[in-house]
């Protein structure tokens, strides 16, 4: 039972610390409401639209695709460092990896997610 007493003591001290922190913050916070505090800060410029504007789904798709292709490209660096030790097997493995990556890129392009030029 003594082994669990230390864990229980740390748990109780953690809960007490959180409750005391909440209590002290409620005592020390300013009570006066300031309107400027709740205005979103945009580099010192007053916002001209609502912060909850709707964005096109294409924005999120492009961002997601950028992250995916960026991470997959970052996987090329460890392979390049060990290229000589991996020999032909590593080269063929990387060709398969790049083939899948390029096939995915063209599939996304064919679906119309990536459009170059003016819309």
N, C-alpha and C positions, 0 to 999 in steps of 0.2 A: 504494500500500500504506500510505502514511503517513496517509491519510484514515481508514482502518479501525483504525489503531493506537490512536487516542483512544477509540473505541468499545470496543475490546477491553480497554483499560486501565480504563475505568469499570466494565465488566462484572466484571473480576477484583477490583477494589477493593470492589465491592458484595458479591461472594461472600465475600471475606475478612472484611468487616465483619459479615456475618450469622453466619459461623462463630465469630468472636471473641465476638459477643454471646451466642450459645448457650453457648459454653464458659464465659464469665464468669458467666452466670446459673446454670449448674449448679454452679459453685464457691461462689457467694454465697447460694444458696437455703438456707433452714433445713431441716435434715435430720429434725427431729422432726415426726411426724404429729400434727396437732391435729384432733380429731373435730369441734369446733365450726366449723372452717373449711369443712367440706364440707356443712354444713346450710344449706339455702336460707334467705335472709334475707327475711322478710316484715314489714317495719316493726317489728321488735323482738319480734314475736309468734312463738312456736314454731309451726311448721306442724303442722296436724292431719290432713293427708292427703298422699298422694304427689304429687310435682310432675308426674308423668306421667299425670294423670287423663285420661280420655277425655271429649271434648266432642261434643255433637251436631253433625251436619253443618249444621244450621240456623244455628248460631252463625257458622260460616264463610261461609255463603251471605249472611246479613244483613250481615256485615262487608264482603264483596265488593261487594254491591249498594250499600251506603253509599258506598264509595269510588267506584264507577262513577258514581252519580248526583251525588255531590259534585263530581267532576271535570267532569262535563258541565254542572253548574250554574255552575261557575267559568268555563266558556267563554262564558257570557252577558255577563260584565263587559266584555271587549274589544269585543264587538258593541255593547253599550250606549254605550260611549264614542264609537264611530264611526257611530252610528245615523243622524245627519243626512246624512253623506256617502254612506252606502250607499243611502239613499232606498228606493224601492219594492222593488228587487231584494234588498236586505239584509233588509227586512221579510219578504218571501216566503221567503227562505232560512232565516230564523230560525223561521218558522212550520213549515216542513218539518222542521227540526231538533227543535223542540219536539214536533211530532206523532210523530216516531220515538221520542223520549224517553218521551212519555206512553204510547204503544203498548207499549213495553218494560215500563214500570211496570205497566200493567194485565195484561200477559201473565204477569209474575212473580207478581202478586197472584192471578191465576186459577190458576196452577200450585200455589198454596198455600204459597209460600215466605214470604210476608208475611201473617201472620194477626193482626188486631187483636183485643184482648180476651183473656180468660182461656183457657188451654188445659187 
